[in-house]
Amino acid sequence: EENGLSIGSLGLKSDLSSSLSISVVTEIDFRLKLEFRHFLDSEIEIRRSVN
């Protein structure tokens, strides 16, 4: 009984953490892309002003 219960709650925790980590990774990926795009834009601006 005790063993089955702990395994069940463990499975629930891993499901929760995996869906949570997926959303966190998506958030980080989104922010990185935003930052990178902003960086590229500023690089292009710098090169335009230099030329």
FIDOVO-39795 format. One record per residue (C-alpha): x, z, y. Coordinates in steps of 0.2 Angstrom, whole numbers, padded with zeros to 4 digits, always signed. Example, Ala and Ser with C-alpha at 12.3 -4.5 7.8 and 13.67 -1.06 7.14 Angstrom:
2
+0062+0039-0022
+0068+0036-0005
***
This chain:
51
+0000+0000+0000
+0013+0006+0013
+0025-0009+0009
+0011-0022+0010
+0006-0015+0027
+0023-0016+0035
+0026-0033+0028
+0009-0039+0036
+0013-0031+0053
+0031-0039+0052
+0024-0056+0049
+0012-0054+0064
+0027-0048+0075
+0037-0063+0070
+0023-0075+0074
+0021-0067+0091
+0039-0067+0095
+0041-0085+0090
+0027-0091+0101
+0033-0080+0115
+0051-0087+0113
+0044-0105+0113
+0035-0102+0129
+0051-0094+0137
+0061-0109+0131
+0049-0121+0139
+0049-0111+0155
+0068-0111+0155
+0069-0130+0151
+0056-0133+0165
+0066-0123+0178
+0083-0131+0172
+0075-0149+0175
+0069-0144+0192
+0086-0137+0197
+0095-0152+0190
+0083-0164+0199
+0086-0154+0215
+0105-0154+0212
+0104-0173+0210
+0094-0176+0225
+0107-0166+0236
+0121-0175+0228
+0113-0192+0233
+0110-0185+0250
+0129-0180+0252
+0135-0197+0246
+0123-0206+0258
+0130-0196+0273
+0148-0198+0267
+0146-0217+0266
***
